[in-house]
């Protein structure tokens, strides 16, 4: 069969050896008006024109009938088309095909290739595929020499219309026709939801596109309705649809952009493309937005950005939502500039929307432009408040206003700087700043607006405190004062860095530069940061200085006289280690750097903290005479009182009062007025406060000269070089104590009196002061007249001896003339030792927590100063010490008391002083050596009980 040869791939057909000619427009033999109507697919009009032409006797009817048959086939008027087609045909050679149909109308009409084609197409439309093939075969037999190629192409089209697309494709060598057939195949596969196969067909169609026209294709378009104009555009459109249907929307859009731009721009499109472009763009943008939302939900930010970007490229009607979501995805990837661009686009498109300002705030914040971020956030809040939508208005409830955050920060700044020195040096400008100026500088740095911008929904008190305290870290200078130091009234008018050149000015300037280069904003020096003309300011500084050093980030010690070439030991011998103020500075500071006078690190110690350096520790032990452990253990407050006094006793001060004022911080004394001109009375007032606050009577364990404030207190701190233990009753070893108690149980021990004595002593309060008068609980025995007196070789000290009933022979060395004094008493004030009360020297008072971050649970509460180590008022007696006694039965305690009474102790010498009042007052008579005495065995417990009293000592 010819049909089989035709359909067999690679089959040998006659047409391959015959010349080929395309069907021309002239083969239709119709006028131009009718042809134009047909080209414009005005098929009904074309039919009417052709019918009119058939009835015109001047026109040959057969070609017009053939054309009308094709038009009626296009109109799917299959019966009418078949009648017209059959009318055209004549009887063919009987050896080619025997026809059983009687053609009444066509006996005298010439055969036409168009007529055969029309008949074939009509049979296809009627579902008579076999007859369609036969008509093509007959046409091929008659016209293969002139129209063979065209007829084969038509037959392939018929095969394609019959649904056998692949067979049709295999028989066509016209590339553009093949492309169209692949297009038809893809459309068929799309209808069957075979999207992957359809995509492949459309891609193959693209590979066969040839951008040329021919008469054959023109005729094919007339007879089949196929449109070869812009076929590549049509194929790409179908490929886009196939990819979209397969869920590959992003790939579909990529092919969409391969369509020439004139077929994508809505303004350039005709109706045939406009609807598809608009529909595809909207469908794709919505799908891409949905896919972007899914990627964003899974934190696949790069994928989300890519999908949103593709969606936006399709010019969706409502791009705001996509822009906002893409901006947030950009934020998540750190692309601040791109996020900001999206935010600005949103604001431009809809200035009333808070969402654009929300993204702008976040992008500006991440980019470090905190001023812009805060402005954007404030505008966002205003847009929320102005929105007519109640749901949007309620969104404002979740946000903090920048004004409230600023107020919180300012409050925390004020709480922080109240613990700082009143005046600090700004290391950037070199200017002095009081607290108000310190606070304002914080608002000028970027961290202020960063905090405001970052706390839009919740105020992070802990972070604010951390950032504020970090900004206000300050470094303090420790040095020995020299001549021409820059003072407050000089520097307040000029920057430190602008001071005239001098050794002391250079010292201050270099100190500030080192602090600045180390990353600290603030520095402090006692030369220019205290207005010493203002008594209140001076008082505040002297009291708070220990806390300032304690809370400083670092202390820099300038060692004048120590050069970079100096060897180890220079620090210990330097004058800095002999000054009174530098003791508290060293003890208080947590981090210290020592610098030589040419501003190199001492011993080139490249350490973060010289205070932890073995070399420094060794030298400080040598300089102070105490171990490093003892130095480290020193804490502010009423702990280790005698040890602190002993450390201070080796130091020197230019001003006599500074011997006391330099210890205010070490003992956490806050109630002592700093009065220069008080002389050694300042030390007396300090010791009185310490004694009243601690009850530690060992402060009275000294020999030397009495002070003017109270005779029981010394005039000079140097007296505390002596160890207090030399005055206290000699300790009794545990074995010895057990032996004494055992003996007392088997002898004529008067337990009743012992218990009474114990109770009496235990009920006495600790020593306390009312103004300068001290109430001193003690055991006091009056001395008899002295039997002799001797003067030492120097002639300044006399030695007195007296034979007493209570203590036996007593020897007293003093500068005072005891012969003129009446009613002298030897006093045993060491009641804590006798009663074995807790050793007050080891009572640790909690260190103040200046600079220590509070717990988060108290973030919204007011900070309070820790005054737990402060001293009570002078006229308030301390709590009775018996409340702190270790658990022990009272009988045992009484026996132990009696044992301690038998030990030697250093007695105080007091004399009665007439003040004109009814009460008896006393004054301590200072001795030049310890008056060591011991109760005689003949002294009864009753005698001791009778001499328990509280003396008013002036």
Secondary structure as the mmCIF struct_conf table of DSSP 4:
data_model
#
loop_
_struct_conf.conf_type_id
_struct_conf.id
_struct_conf.beg_label_comp_id
_struct_conf.beg_label_asym_id
_struct_conf.beg_label_seq_id
_struct_conf.end_label_comp_id
_struct_conf.end_label_asym_id
_struct_conf.end_label_seq_id
HELX_RH_AL_P HELX_RH_AL_P1 UNK A 2 UNK A 7
BEND BEND1 UNK A 8 UNK A 8
TURN_TY1_P TURN_TY1_P1 UNK A 9 UNK A 10
HELX_RH_3T_P HELX_RH_3T_P1 UNK A 14 UNK A 17
BEND BEND2 UNK A 18 UNK A 18
HELX_RH_3T_P HELX_RH_3T_P2 UNK A 25 UNK A 27
TURN_TY1_P TURN_TY1_P2 UNK A 28 UNK A 28
HELX_RH_AL_P HELX_RH_AL_P2 UNK A 32 UNK A 39
TURN_TY1_P TURN_TY1_P3 UNK A 40 UNK A 41
HELX_RH_AL_P HELX_RH_AL_P3 UNK A 43 UNK A 54
TURN_TY1_P TURN_TY1_P4 UNK A 55 UNK A 55
TURN_TY1_P TURN_TY1_P5 UNK A 57 UNK A 58
BEND BEND3 UNK A 59 UNK A 59
HELX_RH_AL_P HELX_RH_AL_P4 UNK A 61 UNK A 74
TURN_TY1_P TURN_TY1_P6 UNK A 75 UNK A 76
HELX_RH_AL_P HELX_RH_AL_P5 UNK A 78 UNK A 88
TURN_TY1_P TURN_TY1_P7 UNK A 94 UNK A 96
BEND BEND4 UNK A 104 UNK A 105
TURN_TY1_P TURN_TY1_P8 UNK A 107 UNK A 108
BEND BEND5 UNK A 109 UNK A 109
HELX_LH_PP_P HELX_LH_PP_P1 UNK A 110 UNK A 111
HELX_RH_AL_P HELX_RH_AL_P6 UNK A 113 UNK A 125
TURN_TY1_P TURN_TY1_P9 UNK A 126 UNK A 127
HELX_RH_AL_P HELX_RH_AL_P7 UNK A 129 UNK A 161
TURN_TY1_P TURN_TY1_P10 UNK A 162 UNK A 163
HELX_RH_AL_P HELX_RH_AL_P8 UNK A 165 UNK A 170
TURN_TY1_P TURN_TY1_P11 UNK A 171 UNK A 171
HELX_RH_AL_P HELX_RH_AL_P9 UNK A 175 UNK A 191
TURN_TY1_P TURN_TY1_P12 UNK A 192 UNK A 193
HELX_RH_AL_P HELX_RH_AL_P10 UNK A 195 UNK A 207
TURN_TY1_P TURN_TY1_P13 UNK A 208 UNK A 208
HELX_RH_AL_P HELX_RH_AL_P11 UNK A 215 UNK A 224
TURN_TY1_P TURN_TY1_P14 UNK A 229 UNK A 230
HELX_RH_AL_P HELX_RH_AL_P12 UNK A 231 UNK A 245
TURN_TY1_P TURN_TY1_P15 UNK A 246 UNK A 247
HELX_RH_AL_P HELX_RH_AL_P13 UNK A 249 UNK A 256
TURN_TY1_P TURN_TY1_P16 UNK A 257 UNK A 258
BEND BEND6 UNK A 259 UNK A 259
HELX_RH_3T_P HELX_RH_3T_P3 UNK A 261 UNK A 263
TURN_TY1_P TURN_TY1_P17 UNK A 264 UNK A 264
HELX_RH_3T_P HELX_RH_3T_P4 UNK A 266 UNK A 268
HELX_RH_AL_P HELX_RH_AL_P14 UNK A 271 UNK A 297
TURN_TY1_P TURN_TY1_P18 UNK A 298 UNK A 299
HELX_RH_AL_P HELX_RH_AL_P15 UNK A 301 UNK A 313
TURN_TY1_P TURN_TY1_P19 UNK A 314 UNK A 314
BEND BEND7 UNK A 317 UNK A 317
HELX_RH_AL_P HELX_RH_AL_P16 UNK A 320 UNK A 333
TURN_TY1_P TURN_TY1_P20 UNK A 334 UNK A 334
HELX_RH_AL_P HELX_RH_AL_P17 UNK A 336 UNK A 349
TURN_TY1_P TURN_TY1_P21 UNK A 351 UNK A 352
HELX_RH_AL_P HELX_RH_AL_P18 UNK A 354 UNK A 366
TURN_TY1_P TURN_TY1_P22 UNK A 367 UNK A 368
HELX_RH_AL_P HELX_RH_AL_P19 UNK A 370 UNK A 386
BEND BEND8 UNK A 388 UNK A 388
HELX_RH_AL_P HELX_RH_AL_P20 UNK A 390 UNK A 395
HELX_RH_3T_P HELX_RH_3T_P5 UNK A 396 UNK A 398
HELX_RH_AL_P HELX_RH_AL_P21 UNK A 402 UNK A 417
TURN_TY1_P TURN_TY1_P23 UNK A 418 UNK A 419
BEND BEND9 UNK A 420 UNK A 420
BEND BEND10 UNK A 422 UNK A 422
STRN STRN1 UNK A 423 UNK A 426
TURN_TY1_P TURN_TY1_P24 UNK A 427 UNK A 429
STRN STRN2 UNK A 432 UNK A 434
HELX_RH_AL_P HELX_RH_AL_P22 UNK A 435 UNK A 444
BEND BEND11 UNK A 445 UNK A 445
HELX_RH_AL_P HELX_RH_AL_P23 UNK A 446 UNK A 454
BEND BEND12 UNK A 456 UNK A 457
HELX_RH_AL_P HELX_RH_AL_P24 UNK A 461 UNK A 471
TURN_TY1_P TURN_TY1_P25 UNK A 472 UNK A 472
STRN STRN3 UNK A 474 UNK A 478
TURN_TY1_P TURN_TY1_P26 UNK A 483 UNK A 484
HELX_LH_PP_P HELX_LH_PP_P2 UNK A 485 UNK A 487
HELX_RH_AL_P HELX_RH_AL_P25 UNK A 488 UNK A 491
TURN_TY1_P TURN_TY1_P27 UNK A 492 UNK A 493
BEND BEND13 UNK A 494 UNK A 494
HELX_RH_3T_P HELX_RH_3T_P6 UNK A 496 UNK A 498
BEND BEND14 UNK A 499 UNK A 499
HELX_LH_PP_P HELX_LH_PP_P3 UNK A 500 UNK A 501
HELX_RH_AL_P HELX_RH_AL_P26 UNK A 503 UNK A 517
TURN_TY1_P TURN_TY1_P28 UNK A 518 UNK A 519
BEND BEND15 UNK A 521 UNK A 521
STRN STRN4 UNK A 522 UNK A 524
TURN_TY1_P TURN_TY1_P29 UNK A 526 UNK A 528
BEND BEND16 UNK A 529 UNK A 530
TURN_TY1_P TURN_TY1_P30 UNK A 532 UNK A 533
HELX_RH_AL_P HELX_RH_AL_P27 UNK A 535 UNK A 551
BEND BEND17 UNK A 552 UNK A 553
STRN STRN5 UNK A 554 UNK A 559
TURN_TY1_P TURN_TY1_P31 UNK A 560 UNK A 561
TURN_TY1_P TURN_TY1_P32 UNK A 564 UNK A 565
HELX_LH_PP_P HELX_LH_PP_P4 UNK A 566 UNK A 567
TURN_TY1_P TURN_TY1_P33 UNK A 568 UNK A 569
HELX_RH_AL_P HELX_RH_AL_P28 UNK A 570 UNK A 573
BEND BEND18 UNK A 574 UNK A 574
HELX_RH_3T_P HELX_RH_3T_P7 UNK A 575 UNK A 578
STRN STRN6 UNK A 579 UNK A 579
HELX_RH_AL_P HELX_RH_AL_P29 UNK A 580 UNK A 588
BEND BEND19 UNK A 590 UNK A 591
STRN STRN7 UNK A 592 UNK A 596
TURN_TY1_P TURN_TY1_P34 UNK A 597 UNK A 598
BEND BEND20 UNK A 599 UNK A 599
STRN STRN8 UNK A 601 UNK A 601
HELX_RH_3T_P HELX_RH_3T_P8 UNK A 602 UNK A 604
BEND BEND21 UNK A 608 UNK A 608
HELX_RH_3T_P HELX_RH_3T_P9 UNK A 610 UNK A 612
HELX_RH_AL_P HELX_RH_AL_P30 UNK A 614 UNK A 624
BEND BEND22 UNK A 625 UNK A 626
HELX_RH_AL_P HELX_RH_AL_P31 UNK A 628 UNK A 633
BEND BEND23 UNK A 636 UNK A 640
HELX_RH_AL_P HELX_RH_AL_P32 UNK A 641 UNK A 648
TURN_TY1_P TURN_TY1_P35 UNK A 649 UNK A 650
STRN STRN9 UNK A 652 UNK A 652
BEND BEND24 UNK A 654 UNK A 655
TURN_TY1_P TURN_TY1_P36 UNK A 656 UNK A 657
HELX_RH_AL_P HELX_RH_AL_P33 UNK A 658 UNK A 661
TURN_TY1_P TURN_TY1_P37 UNK A 662 UNK A 668
BEND BEND25 UNK A 671 UNK A 671
TURN_TY1_P TURN_TY1_P38 UNK A 676 UNK A 677
TURN_TY1_P TURN_TY1_P39 UNK A 679 UNK A 680
HELX_RH_AL_P HELX_RH_AL_P34 UNK A 681 UNK A 694
HELX_RH_3T_P HELX_RH_3T_P10 UNK A 697 UNK A 700
BEND BEND26 UNK A 704 UNK A 704
STRN STRN10 UNK A 706 UNK A 706
BEND BEND27 UNK A 708 UNK A 709
TURN_TY1_P TURN_TY1_P40 UNK A 711 UNK A 712
BEND BEND28 UNK A 713 UNK A 713
STRN STRN11 UNK A 714 UNK A 714
BEND BEND29 UNK A 715 UNK A 715
HELX_RH_3T_P HELX_RH_3T_P11 UNK A 717 UNK A 721
BEND BEND30 UNK A 722 UNK A 722
HELX_RH_3T_P HELX_RH_3T_P12 UNK A 724 UNK A 726
TURN_TY1_P TURN_TY1_P41 UNK A 727 UNK A 727
BEND BEND31 UNK A 728 UNK A 728
HELX_LH_PP_P HELX_LH_PP_P5 UNK A 729 UNK A 731
HELX_RH_AL_P HELX_RH_AL_P35 UNK A 734 UNK A 746
TURN_TY1_P TURN_TY1_P42 UNK A 747 UNK A 748
HELX_RH_AL_P HELX_RH_AL_P36 UNK A 751 UNK A 763
BEND BEND32 UNK A 764 UNK A 764
HELX_LH_PP_P HELX_LH_PP_P6 UNK A 765 UNK A 767
STRN STRN12 UNK A 768 UNK A 770
TURN_TY1_P TURN_TY1_P43 UNK A 771 UNK A 772
STRN STRN13 UNK A 773 UNK A 782
BEND BEND33 UNK A 787 UNK A 787
STRN STRN14 UNK A 788 UNK A 791
TURN_TY1_P TURN_TY1_P44 UNK A 793 UNK A 794
BEND BEND34 UNK A 795 UNK A 796
STRN STRN15 UNK A 798 UNK A 804
TURN_TY1_P TURN_TY1_P45 UNK A 805 UNK A 807
STRN STRN16 UNK A 808 UNK A 814
BEND BEND35 UNK A 815 UNK A 816
HELX_RH_3T_P HELX_RH_3T_P13 UNK A 818 UNK A 820
BEND BEND36 UNK A 823 UNK A 823
STRN STRN17 UNK A 824 UNK A 828
HELX_RH_AL_P HELX_RH_AL_P37 UNK A 831 UNK A 834
TURN_TY1_P TURN_TY1_P46 UNK A 835 UNK A 836
HELX_RH_3T_P HELX_RH_3T_P14 UNK A 840 UNK A 842
HELX_LH_PP_P HELX_LH_PP_P7 UNK A 843 UNK A 848
TURN_TY1_P TURN_TY1_P47 UNK A 850 UNK A 851
HELX_LH_PP_P HELX_LH_PP_P8 UNK A 852 UNK A 855
HELX_RH_3T_P HELX_RH_3T_P15 UNK A 856 UNK A 858
TURN_TY1_P TURN_TY1_P48 UNK A 859 UNK A 860
BEND BEND37 UNK A 861 UNK A 861
TURN_TY1_P TURN_TY1_P49 UNK A 868 UNK A 869
HELX_LH_PP_P HELX_LH_PP_P9 UNK A 870 UNK A 873
TURN_TY1_P TURN_TY1_P50 UNK A 874 UNK A 875
BEND BEND38 UNK A 876 UNK A 876
HELX_LH_PP_P HELX_LH_PP_P10 UNK A 877 UNK A 880
HELX_RH_3T_P HELX_RH_3T_P16 UNK A 881 UNK A 884
HELX_LH_PP_P HELX_LH_PP_P11 UNK A 885 UNK A 886
BEND BEND39 UNK A 887 UNK A 887
HELX_RH_AL_P HELX_RH_AL_P38 UNK A 890 UNK A 901
TURN_TY1_P TURN_TY1_P51 UNK A 902 UNK A 902
BEND BEND40 UNK A 903 UNK A 903
STRN STRN18 UNK A 905 UNK A 913
BEND BEND41 UNK A 916 UNK A 919
STRN STRN19 UNK A 921 UNK A 924
BEND BEND42 UNK A 928 UNK A 929
STRN STRN20 UNK A 931 UNK A 933
TURN_TY1_P TURN_TY1_P52 UNK A 937 UNK A 938
HELX_RH_AL_P HELX_RH_AL_P39 UNK A 941 UNK A 946
TURN_TY1_P TURN_TY1_P53 UNK A 947 UNK A 947
STRN STRN21 UNK A 948 UNK A 953
#
